[in-house]
Amino acid sequence: MFPDGFRVAHAQAIENIDFYETNSLEQKKVLKIYFGKSLIYPTYEQALIQAAKIAEDYYILEYGIAYIGEYPSFL
């Protein structure tokens, strides 16, 4: 979750978003790489529906659909 709502992305190496110190410029750059083109959903349920639609395009999701926590704005 971001301050402006929920974002959804299909990503590899998602643990990279926690590599840098929280709210640092470096972390914000990584967040923008992963979520910069994603749409904003006002509710968790709406984001989950979109995640399920994205998942339909993949045969295997190694970690499935996951809520990964709260993050600062990267804008």
Phi and psi in radians as a Rosetta constraint file:
Dihedral C 1 N 2 CA 2 C 2 CIRCULARHARMONIC -2.022 0.35
Dihedral N 2 CA 2 C 2 N 3 CIRCULARHARMONIC 2.870 0.35
Dihedral C 2 N 3 CA 3 C 3 CIRCULARHARMONIC -0.959 0.35
Dihedral N 3 CA 3 C 3 N 4 CIRCULARHARMONIC -0.508 0.35
Dihedral C 3 N 4 CA 4 C 4 CIRCULARHARMONIC -1.630 0.35
Dihedral N 4 CA 4 C 4 N 5 CIRCULARHARMONIC -0.047 0.35
Dihedral C 4 N 5 CA 5 C 5 CIRCULARHARMONIC 2.450 0.35
Dihedral N 5 CA 5 C 5 N 6 CIRCULARHARMONIC -2.841 0.35
Dihedral C 5 N 6 CA 6 C 6 CIRCULARHARMONIC -1.665 0.35
Dihedral N 6 CA 6 C 6 N 7 CIRCULARHARMONIC 2.486 0.35
Dihedral C 6 N 7 CA 7 C 7 CIRCULARHARMONIC -2.181 0.35
Dihedral N 7 CA 7 C 7 N 8 CIRCULARHARMONIC 2.633 0.35
Dihedral C 7 N 8 CA 8 C 8 CIRCULARHARMONIC -2.210 0.35
Dihedral N 8 CA 8 C 8 N 9 CIRCULARHARMONIC 2.376 0.35
Dihedral C 8 N 9 CA 9 C 9 CIRCULARHARMONIC -2.634 0.35
Dihedral N 9 CA 9 C 9 N 10 CIRCULARHARMONIC 2.540 0.35
Dihedral C 9 N 10 CA 10 C 10 CIRCULARHARMONIC -1.623 0.35
Dihedral N 10 CA 10 C 10 N 11 CIRCULARHARMONIC 2.145 0.35
Dihedral C 10 N 11 CA 11 C 11 CIRCULARHARMONIC -2.507 0.35
Dihedral N 11 CA 11 C 11 N 12 CIRCULARHARMONIC 2.700 0.35
Dihedral C 11 N 12 CA 12 C 12 CIRCULARHARMONIC -1.892 0.35
Dihedral N 12 CA 12 C 12 N 13 CIRCULARHARMONIC 2.615 0.35
Dihedral C 12 N 13 CA 13 C 13 CIRCULARHARMONIC 0.958 0.35
Dihedral N 13 CA 13 C 13 N 14 CIRCULARHARMONIC 0.809 0.35
Dihedral C 13 N 14 CA 14 C 14 CIRCULARHARMONIC -1.072 0.35
Dihedral N 14 CA 14 C 14 N 15 CIRCULARHARMONIC -0.371 0.35
Dihedral C 14 N 15 CA 15 C 15 CIRCULARHARMONIC -1.091 0.35
Dihedral N 15 CA 15 C 15 N 16 CIRCULARHARMONIC -0.265 0.35
Dihedral C 15 N 16 CA 16 C 16 CIRCULARHARMONIC -1.077 0.35
Dihedral N 16 CA 16 C 16 N 17 CIRCULARHARMONIC -0.425 0.35
Dihedral C 16 N 17 CA 17 C 17 CIRCULARHARMONIC -1.221 0.35
Dihedral N 17 CA 17 C 17 N 18 CIRCULARHARMONIC -0.261 0.35
Dihedral C 17 N 18 CA 18 C 18 CIRCULARHARMONIC -1.848 0.35
Dihedral N 18 CA 18 C 18 N 19 CIRCULARHARMONIC 0.150 0.35
Dihedral C 18 N 19 CA 19 C 19 CIRCULARHARMONIC -1.185 0.35
Dihedral N 19 CA 19 C 19 N 20 CIRCULARHARMONIC -0.759 0.35
Dihedral C 19 N 20 CA 20 C 20 CIRCULARHARMONIC -1.603 0.35
Dihedral N 20 CA 20 C 20 N 21 CIRCULARHARMONIC 2.860 0.35
Dihedral C 20 N 21 CA 21 C 21 CIRCULARHARMONIC -1.027 0.35
Dihedral N 21 CA 21 C 21 N 22 CIRCULARHARMONIC 2.448 0.35
Dihedral C 21 N 22 CA 22 C 22 CIRCULARHARMONIC -0.983 0.35
Dihedral N 22 CA 22 C 22 N 23 CIRCULARHARMONIC 2.322 0.35
Dihedral C 22 N 23 CA 23 C 23 CIRCULARHARMONIC 1.239 0.35
Dihedral N 23 CA 23 C 23 N 24 CIRCULARHARMONIC 0.197 0.35
Dihedral C 23 N 24 CA 24 C 24 CIRCULARHARMONIC -1.385 0.35
Dihedral N 24 CA 24 C 24 N 25 CIRCULARHARMONIC 2.826 0.35
Dihedral C 24 N 25 CA 25 C 25 CIRCULARHARMONIC -1.040 0.35
Dihedral N 25 CA 25 C 25 N 26 CIRCULARHARMONIC -0.681 0.35
Dihedral C 25 N 26 CA 26 C 26 CIRCULARHARMONIC -1.109 0.35
Dihedral N 26 CA 26 C 26 N 27 CIRCULARHARMONIC -0.760 0.35
Dihedral C 26 N 27 CA 27 C 27 CIRCULARHARMONIC -1.120 0.35
Dihedral N 27 CA 27 C 27 N 28 CIRCULARHARMONIC -0.711 0.35
Dihedral C 27 N 28 CA 28 C 28 CIRCULARHARMONIC -1.100 0.35
Dihedral N 28 CA 28 C 28 N 29 CIRCULARHARMONIC -0.633 0.35
Dihedral C 28 N 29 CA 29 C 29 CIRCULARHARMONIC -1.118 0.35
Dihedral N 29 CA 29 C 29 N 30 CIRCULARHARMONIC -0.736 0.35
Dihedral C 29 N 30 CA 30 C 30 CIRCULARHARMONIC -1.157 0.35
Dihedral N 30 CA 30 C 30 N 31 CIRCULARHARMONIC -0.767 0.35
Dihedral C 30 N 31 CA 31 C 31 CIRCULARHARMONIC -1.015 0.35
Dihedral N 31 CA 31 C 31 N 32 CIRCULARHARMONIC -0.707 0.35
Dihedral C 31 N 32 CA 32 C 32 CIRCULARHARMONIC -1.143 0.35
Dihedral N 32 CA 32 C 32 N 33 CIRCULARHARMONIC -0.654 0.35
Dihedral C 32 N 33 CA 33 C 33 CIRCULARHARMONIC -1.065 0.35
Dihedral N 33 CA 33 C 33 N 34 CIRCULARHARMONIC -0.790 0.35
Dihedral C 33 N 34 CA 34 C 34 CIRCULARHARMONIC -1.349 0.35
Dihedral N 34 CA 34 C 34 N 35 CIRCULARHARMONIC -0.694 0.35
Dihedral C 34 N 35 CA 35 C 35 CIRCULARHARMONIC -2.079 0.35
Dihedral N 35 CA 35 C 35 N 36 CIRCULARHARMONIC 0.050 0.35
Dihedral C 35 N 36 CA 36 C 36 CIRCULARHARMONIC -1.045 0.35
Dihedral N 36 CA 36 C 36 N 37 CIRCULARHARMONIC -0.521 0.35
Dihedral C 36 N 37 CA 37 C 37 CIRCULARHARMONIC -1.771 0.35
Dihedral N 37 CA 37 C 37 N 38 CIRCULARHARMONIC 0.072 0.35
Dihedral C 37 N 38 CA 38 C 38 CIRCULARHARMONIC -1.409 0.35
Dihedral N 38 CA 38 C 38 N 39 CIRCULARHARMONIC 2.661 0.35
Dihedral C 38 N 39 CA 39 C 39 CIRCULARHARMONIC -1.396 0.35
Dihedral N 39 CA 39 C 39 N 40 CIRCULARHARMONIC 2.844 0.35
Dihedral C 39 N 40 CA 40 C 40 CIRCULARHARMONIC -1.842 0.35
Dihedral N 40 CA 40 C 40 N 41 CIRCULARHARMONIC 2.275 0.35
Dihedral C 40 N 41 CA 41 C 41 CIRCULARHARMONIC -2.012 0.35
Dihedral N 41 CA 41 C 41 N 42 CIRCULARHARMONIC 2.319 0.35
Dihedral C 41 N 42 CA 42 C 42 CIRCULARHARMONIC -1.271 0.35
Dihedral N 42 CA 42 C 42 N 43 CIRCULARHARMONIC -0.393 0.35
Dihedral C 42 N 43 CA 43 C 43 CIRCULARHARMONIC -2.224 0.35
Dihedral N 43 CA 43 C 43 N 44 CIRCULARHARMONIC 2.727 0.35
Dihedral C 43 N 44 CA 44 C 44 CIRCULARHARMONIC -1.057 0.35
Dihedral N 44 CA 44 C 44 N 45 CIRCULARHARMONIC -0.719 0.35
Dihedral C 44 N 45 CA 45 C 45 CIRCULARHARMONIC -1.073 0.35
Dihedral N 45 CA 45 C 45 N 46 CIRCULARHARMONIC -0.749 0.35
Dihedral C 45 N 46 CA 46 C 46 CIRCULARHARMONIC -1.134 0.35
Dihedral N 46 CA 46 C 46 N 47 CIRCULARHARMONIC -0.700 0.35
Dihedral C 46 N 47 CA 47 C 47 CIRCULARHARMONIC -1.141 0.35
Dihedral N 47 CA 47 C 47 N 48 CIRCULARHARMONIC -0.690 0.35
Dihedral C 47 N 48 CA 48 C 48 CIRCULARHARMONIC -1.128 0.35
Dihedral N 48 CA 48 C 48 N 49 CIRCULARHARMONIC -0.681 0.35
Dihedral C 48 N 49 CA 49 C 49 CIRCULARHARMONIC -1.077 0.35
Dihedral N 49 CA 49 C 49 N 50 CIRCULARHARMONIC -0.772 0.35
Dihedral C 49 N 50 CA 50 C 50 CIRCULARHARMONIC -1.135 0.35
Dihedral N 50 CA 50 C 50 N 51 CIRCULARHARMONIC -0.709 0.35
Dihedral C 50 N 51 CA 51 C 51 CIRCULARHARMONIC -1.064 0.35
Dihedral N 51 CA 51 C 51 N 52 CIRCULARHARMONIC -0.711 0.35
Dihedral C 51 N 52 CA 52 C 52 CIRCULARHARMONIC -1.124 0.35
Dihedral N 52 CA 52 C 52 N 53 CIRCULARHARMONIC -0.664 0.35
Dihedral C 52 N 53 CA 53 C 53 CIRCULARHARMONIC -1.121 0.35
Dihedral N 53 CA 53 C 53 N 54 CIRCULARHARMONIC -0.745 0.35
Dihedral C 53 N 54 CA 54 C 54 CIRCULARHARMONIC -1.117 0.35
Dihedral N 54 CA 54 C 54 N 55 CIRCULARHARMONIC -0.725 0.35
Dihedral C 54 N 55 CA 55 C 55 CIRCULARHARMONIC -1.077 0.35
Dihedral N 55 CA 55 C 55 N 56 CIRCULARHARMONIC -0.482 0.35
Dihedral C 55 N 56 CA 56 C 56 CIRCULARHARMONIC -1.058 0.35
Dihedral N 56 CA 56 C 56 N 57 CIRCULARHARMONIC -0.395 0.35
Dihedral C 56 N 57 CA 57 C 57 CIRCULARHARMONIC -1.445 0.35
Dihedral N 57 CA 57 C 57 N 58 CIRCULARHARMONIC -0.051 0.35
Dihedral C 57 N 58 CA 58 C 58 CIRCULARHARMONIC -2.155 0.35
Dihedral N 58 CA 58 C 58 N 59 CIRCULARHARMONIC 2.408 0.35
Dihedral C 58 N 59 CA 59 C 59 CIRCULARHARMONIC -1.269 0.35
Dihedral N 59 CA 59 C 59 N 60 CIRCULARHARMONIC -0.707 0.35
Dihedral C 59 N 60 CA 60 C 60 CIRCULARHARMONIC -2.290 0.35
Dihedral N 60 CA 60 C 60 N 61 CIRCULARHARMONIC 2.316 0.35
Dihedral C 60 N 61 CA 61 C 61 CIRCULARHARMONIC -1.996 0.35
Dihedral N 61 CA 61 C 61 N 62 CIRCULARHARMONIC 1.917 0.35
Dihedral C 61 N 62 CA 62 C 62 CIRCULARHARMONIC -0.969 0.35
Dihedral N 62 CA 62 C 62 N 63 CIRCULARHARMONIC -0.724 0.35
Dihedral C 62 N 63 CA 63 C 63 CIRCULARHARMONIC -1.969 0.35
Dihedral N 63 CA 63 C 63 N 64 CIRCULARHARMONIC 0.125 0.35
Dihedral C 63 N 64 CA 64 C 64 CIRCULARHARMONIC 1.209 0.35
Dihedral N 64 CA 64 C 64 N 65 CIRCULARHARMONIC -2.772 0.35
Dihedral C 64 N 65 CA 65 C 65 CIRCULARHARMONIC -1.629 0.35
Dihedral N 65 CA 65 C 65 N 66 CIRCULARHARMONIC 2.242 0.35
Dihedral C 65 N 66 CA 66 C 66 CIRCULARHARMONIC -2.384 0.35
Dihedral N 66 CA 66 C 66 N 67 CIRCULARHARMONIC 2.429 0.35
Dihedral C 66 N 67 CA 67 C 67 CIRCULARHARMONIC -1.488 0.35
Dihedral N 67 CA 67 C 67 N 68 CIRCULARHARMONIC 2.152 0.35
Dihedral C 67 N 68 CA 68 C 68 CIRCULARHARMONIC -1.831 0.35
Dihedral N 68 CA 68 C 68 N 69 CIRCULARHARMONIC -0.005 0.35
Dihedral C 68 N 69 CA 69 C 69 CIRCULARHARMONIC 2.072 0.35
Dihedral N 69 CA 69 C 69 N 70 CIRCULARHARMONIC -2.885 0.35
Dihedral C 69 N 70 CA 70 C 70 CIRCULARHARMONIC -1.856 0.35
Dihedral N 70 CA 70 C 70 N 71 CIRCULARHARMONIC 2.433 0.35
Dihedral C 70 N 71 CA 71 C 71 CIRCULARHARMONIC -2.387 0.35
Dihedral N 71 CA 71 C 71 N 72 CIRCULARHARMONIC 2.718 0.35
Dihedral C 71 N 72 CA 72 C 72 CIRCULARHARMONIC -1.303 0.35
Dihedral N 72 CA 72 C 72 N 73 CIRCULARHARMONIC 2.856 0.35
Dihedral C 72 N 73 CA 73 C 73 CIRCULARHARMONIC -1.121 0.35
Dihedral N 73 CA 73 C 73 N 74 CIRCULARHARMONIC 2.467 0.35
Dihedral C 73 N 74 CA 74 C 74 CIRCULARHARMONIC -1.903 0.35
Dihedral N 74 CA 74 C 74 N 75 CIRCULARHARMONIC 0.106 0.35
